[in-house]
Every structure is written in C-alpha cells, then in structure tokens.
C-alpha cells in the first residue's frame, strides 16, 4: 500500500534546476532503496523527463519511474519555496513535487499510485495546505488519508 514516510518529506528543497530537484528527491529515497544508487535513481527520473515533462501545472510535478531492484512503490514529497522551472505544461514554476518509484512489473499498482497522487494534488485546497504546512506529520496525514479515499 502506498504510504508517505517522514524521511521522504523534504520541506525546503535547495535545488533550482530540474535535475537538482530530482537528485534531492532521489537522495531522500536512497535510504529506503540502499541497493540502488542516487545516480541510478536520478537517471531513471531524468530519462522519464526526456519523454515528456511530469510538470502537471498549478505548481505541481509528479516525477515517476520504474526500477528493477526495489521491492515496493515508494513516494517522496518535496517543496520548493522559490519554485523551479520544470517545463510544466502551464510554463509556471513548480513548488510541489511528488516522486513515485515503482518496481518493474507492477503496472497496476504504478498507475493507481499516479492516480491517487494526481487526485490529491488536483484540488487547490490540498495544494494550499501542502504549501503552508510546517509539520511533516500533517503532510503525511494528508497523503495517507488520501489512500482511503475512493477513486473516480
């Protein structure tokens, strides 16, 4: 089941570039996927960005990818105070990032994870909450409550 953990919540991303953000998120996830290097995680995400930007608009990006060698779908949340040019569809800077990494061969779980995160972030109220919350526990609660919501 998809769940966000405190160690995968970055409230103050330092990076000011797409690759920098992806590297910061990969570093946070590396502790849970120690068998996979930060460089490999970043490369998978950058390769996916070359197919098309995961910048969804409204200040949101959902970088994602599939990796051999990980055991379960993992998510990581990052927030940038200044915003980052992420080639989003609306050409606005991105402040909210949710990275999703899934094992190869789990297409159904992968798509459900993308749908859950997209559903959470499509609501302006949730985006405003994520921008203003100072507590990792509150952010975790918002994401983890979402898993119990019915999907359209």
N, C-alpha and C positions, 0 to 999 in steps of 0.2 A: 504494500500500500504506500502511496506517495505521501511523504511527510517531510517537512522542513525542520532542520535541527539548528540550534543556536550557533554552532560553529560554522554553519553555512549561511550566516546572515552578516552582510557587510554594510554597515550603516553609513560609511563615509569612504566611498571609492576615491582613490587618489588619481587614477589614470585619466588622461584627457584624450585618449585615442581608442578606437575600436579594439585593436589588438591588445592594448594595455588593459582595458576592462576585462576582456576575455582571459587574459593571463591572471589578473587578480582573482577572478571567479574560479579559475582552474586551480590556483594555489589553495584556495579555501577548501575545495572538494578533494584535493590530493590527499589530505589527511584521512579521508574515508576510502580512497582508492589508491592506497600506497603502492600497489603493484604497477600503476600507470604514472608515468612522469608528467609533470606540469607541462612540459613541452609537447608531449603527445596529446594531452587534453586540449591544449591551446590550438594545436594543428588541426584536430578534428573540427573544432568550432570555427576556425578561420576557413577551412575547406568548405564548410557549410555556408558561410557568409559569401563565398565566391559564387555559389549557386544563386543566391539572392539574399538580400538583407533580411535579417529577422527583426528589424526595427518596424514595429507594428503601427506606429503613430501614437499620438496622445502621450508622448514622453515615455513609451514602453518599448522594450526589446525582449524577445524570448529566444536567446541563442540556444541551440539544441544540437544534439548529435548522438550517434550510436557508437558504442565502443566494445570491442571484444575485451574480455578480461574483467569487466565489472559484473558484480553479482546482482545488483538491483538498481532500479531507477532512482536517481539522485537529483535533487534540486538545490539550487543555491540562489539566494536573493542578494542583490547589491543595489545600493542607492548612491547617486552622484548629486551633490549639491549644485554643481555648476552645469551639469548636463554635458553630454558627449555627442559629437557628430557620429551617428551610427548608420547613416544612409537610410534613415527611416522613410516610409512611404509619404509622410507629410513634410519631409525635409526639416523637421524640428529636432532640437537636441533631445537625447534620451536621458532620463533621470532614474528610471526604474528598470532593473534588469532581473530577469528570472531565467537562469540557465538550467536546462534539463539534459541530463545524460542518462542514456538507457543502454542495457546490454543489447548486443546484436541478436536478432531473432525474437524480439518482443514487440512486434509491430502494434498489436492491440493495446498493450499497456502504454507504449510510447505515445500513441495517438490520444488515448484517454488522458494522459498526463498533460499533453499540449492543450487539449480541450478544457481541462479543469483550470489550468493557469490562465488561459485566454479568457475564460468565463469570469474569473475573479478580476482580472485587470481591465475588462471592458467597461466596468462600472466606475464612473467618475468618483463616486464616494469612496470606493476602495483605493483608488489611486491617491486621492487626497489623504486618506488615512496613512497609507504607506509612506507618503512624503513627510508626514508630520510626526509619526510615532518615533519615540526615542527608546523604547523598550523592545529588545529582541523577543521577549516573551509575548508581547502584544502582537508583533508581526507574525510570530509562529502561530499564535492562536488564530489570526485572520486566515492564514494559509491552511492550517489544519482543520478549521471549521469548514472550509470550502470543500474538503474531500467528502463531507457528509451531505452536501447539497445535491439534489437531483440535477442531472444534466439534461439539457434540452434534446 
